[in-house]
Amino acid sequence: MPAALVPLAAQHVPAAAALVTTGVARLREQVPVLPAQWADERVVGRLVRALAERGSGLALQAEDGTLLGFQAATLLDGHGGRWAYTPDIAHATAGIPDTDRAIERLYAGLAERWVQEACVEHVVTVLADDGAALAAFGRLGFAPHVVDLVRDLGPVDGASLPDGGDVRRAVPGDAPAVLELHAALVRHLRSAPVFLRIPNAPALEMQRRRIADPTGAVFVATVDDRPVAFLRIGPSADDVATIVRDKATASITGAFTVPELRGTGIGSALLAEAVAWAREARYVRCAVDHEAANGEASRFWSRHATPVAISLARRLPPMTVPGVA
Ligand SMILES: CC(C)(COP(=O)(O)OP(=O)(O)OC[C@H]1O[C@@H](n2cnc3c(N)ncnc32)[C@H](O)[C@@H]1OP(=O)(O)O)[C@@H](O)C(=O)NCCC(=O)NCCS
C-alpha cells in the first residue's frame, strides 16, 4: 500500500472527524434514536483534537496526503494491569478496499508502543454495523467483550408479573433488599461464564443515597412483599460507548431478577417502569450495556433494545512484555 503511518496530528483532525461521523451517520440511518451529536464533525473533532494533542494516535496517509484511517487510545490502569482503550470515536478508516490491512497497520504501530509500556490488554469499541472493522479486529485476535444498546422510550413488550407480584419505585427503606439483590448481581457477573472484574456492590449507605437521588430511579419488584428484582436507571453513564453518551440519554446501570423467577416478565415490567420514568424526566432514549459473555442479559436486552456498539478486547500473554520471561 503506498501509504505511510505518521503520528496523528492537528492537520488530520477534520478528515479524521469526517471519517468517524460518516460511520455514525450510516448507523443512525438504521437506528434513528441514536443521539445526533456524534454525527457532528465539530463535536467529534474536539475529541479527536484532544487525542492528537496527547500524541496517542497514528494516522495512515496516502502519498497525496489523504487520510486513509486513524486510531488513537488512552492508556488506563485497572483491569488488573495497564490497558489501552480506543473509544468508538477514536478510530476509523475510509471506505478503501484494503480496510483490513489499514486497520492492521494502525493497530500494529500502536500496539508495539503499548507493549513497551507493559500494556497487554487492548480494547476497541466498534460501531455495531461496521462489519469490516469487526472482521479485521477479530482476525487480529480481538473478541466481543461488551455490547452497548439503545432504545426509544416507547412501550415495552412482555411486561407481566406472577401472582402476588408488584413493581414500584424503591424508597430508602428498601436499601437492605436492594443491596442484597445488587450483591447477587455482582456474584452473577463474577461467576462463569462472565468472569467480570467488578467491585463489590456499594454498601448500605450508598444504596440509600442512590435510591434517594432525584436524578435517577431504582425500581424493585416484589412477590408477596418479598423483593425479587431491581433495576436502576439514571443520567448518561460515562463508562460506555461514546455514541450513547449524551444528556438526553438515560443509562440503565443494573438489573437483576432472582433465578427462580426469571422468564416470568418481571425484568420487562421493571424496564417498563424505568422507561416511563425516563420519559417523565424528559429523556429521549435510554441505553444499557452488557458483557458479551452474559447470555441472559444478551437475550433480554437484544429483545428490548438495539445493539449499536461492540467493545472488543485482546489480552496478550504476559511474556509479550519486554523483560518478562
Ligand atoms: C436479564 C434479567 C434481569 C432479565 O430479567 P427477567 O425477569 O428474567 O426478564 P423477563 O422475564 O421479562 O424476560 C426474560 C425472558 O423470559 C421471557 N418471558 C417473559 N415472560 C414470560 C412468560 N410469561 N412466559 C414465558 N416466557 C416469558 C421473555 O420473553 C424473555 O425471553 P428472552 O430471554 O428470550 O429475552 C435476568 O435474566 C437476570 O437477572 N440475569 C442475571 C443478571 C444480569 O445479567 N443482569 C443484567 C446485567 S446487564
The ligand as a MOL file (V3000), in Angstrom:
LIG
                    3D

  0  0  0     0  0            999 V3000
M  V30 BEGIN CTAB
M  V30 COUNTS 48 50 0 0 0
M  V30 BEGIN ATOM
M  V30 1 C -31.5360 -10.0410 32.4850 0
M  V30 2 C -32.6220 -10.3040 33.5540 0
M  V30 3 C -32.6130 -9.1200 34.5290 0
M  V30 4 C -33.9660 -10.4010 32.8780 0
M  V30 5 O -34.9450 -10.4880 33.8940 0
M  V30 6 P -36.2480 -11.4240 33.7660 0
M  V30 7 O -37.0810 -11.0980 34.9590 0
M  V30 8 O -35.8880 -12.8290 33.5450 0
M  V30 9 O -36.8930 -10.7900 32.4410 0
M  V30 10 P -38.2440 -11.2540 31.6820 0
M  V30 11 O -38.8890 -12.3640 32.4190 0
M  V30 12 O -39.0370 -10.0270 31.4310 0
M  V30 13 O -37.6620 -11.7600 30.3110 0
M  V30 14 C -36.7800 -12.8610 30.2650 0
M  V30 15 C -37.2460 -13.8550 29.2260 0
M  V30 16 O -38.4310 -14.5020 29.6430 0
M  V30 17 C -39.4120 -14.4520 28.6210 0
M  V30 18 N -40.7220 -14.3250 29.2810 0
M  V30 19 C -41.1710 -13.2640 29.9550 0
M  V30 20 N -42.4130 -13.5020 30.4090 0
M  V30 21 C -42.7220 -14.7490 30.0480 0
M  V30 22 C -43.8460 -15.5620 30.2300 0
M  V30 23 N -44.9040 -15.1270 30.9100 0
M  V30 24 N -43.8040 -16.8130 29.7060 0
M  V30 25 C -42.7390 -17.2510 29.0330 0
M  V30 26 N -41.6360 -16.5130 28.8240 0
M  V30 27 C -41.6410 -15.2820 29.3150 0
M  V30 28 C -39.0690 -13.2210 27.8560 0
M  V30 29 O -39.5810 -13.2960 26.5480 0
M  V30 30 C -37.5790 -13.2270 27.9020 0
M  V30 31 O -37.0790 -14.0650 26.9040 0
M  V30 32 P -35.5620 -13.8650 26.3810 0
M  V30 33 O -34.6680 -14.4060 27.4620 0
M  V30 34 O -35.5240 -14.6280 25.1230 0
M  V30 35 O -35.4210 -12.3840 26.2120 0
M  V30 36 C -32.3510 -11.6460 34.2990 0
M  V30 37 O -32.1360 -12.6520 33.3490 0
M  V30 38 C -31.1660 -11.6100 35.2580 0
M  V30 39 O -31.3060 -11.1810 36.4030 0
M  V30 40 N -29.9930 -12.0900 34.8020 0
M  V30 41 C -28.8130 -12.1360 35.6480 0
M  V30 42 C -28.3070 -10.7600 35.9870 0
M  V30 43 C -27.9620 -9.9640 34.7640 0
M  V30 44 O -27.3050 -10.4570 33.8630 0
M  V30 45 N -28.3850 -8.7100 34.7400 0
M  V30 46 C -28.1730 -7.8220 33.6120 0
M  V30 47 C -26.8860 -7.1690 33.7150 0
M  V30 48 S -26.6510 -6.0880 32.3170 0
M  V30 END ATOM
M  V30 BEGIN BOND
M  V30 1 1 1 2
M  V30 2 1 2 3
M  V30 3 1 2 4
M  V30 4 1 2 36
M  V30 5 1 4 5
M  V30 6 1 5 6
M  V30 7 2 6 7
M  V30 8 1 6 8
M  V30 9 1 6 9
M  V30 10 1 9 10
M  V30 11 2 10 11
M  V30 12 1 10 12
M  V30 13 1 10 13
M  V30 14 1 13 14
M  V30 15 1 14 15
M  V30 16 1 15 16
M  V30 17 1 15 30
M  V30 18 1 16 17
M  V30 19 1 17 18
M  V30 20 1 17 28
M  V30 21 1 18 19
M  V30 22 1 18 27
M  V30 23 2 19 20
M  V30 24 1 20 21
M  V30 25 1 21 22
M  V30 26 2 21 27
M  V30 27 1 22 23
M  V30 28 2 22 24
M  V30 29 1 24 25
M  V30 30 2 25 26
M  V30 31 1 26 27
M  V30 32 1 28 29
M  V30 33 1 28 30
M  V30 34 1 30 31
M  V30 35 1 31 32
M  V30 36 2 32 33
M  V30 37 1 32 34
M  V30 38 1 32 35
M  V30 39 1 36 37
M  V30 40 1 36 38
M  V30 41 2 38 39
M  V30 42 1 38 40
M  V30 43 1 40 41
M  V30 44 1 41 42
M  V30 45 1 42 43
M  V30 46 2 43 44
M  V30 47 1 43 45
M  V30 48 1 45 46
M  V30 49 1 46 47
M  V30 50 1 47 48
M  V30 END BOND
M  V30 END CTAB
M  END
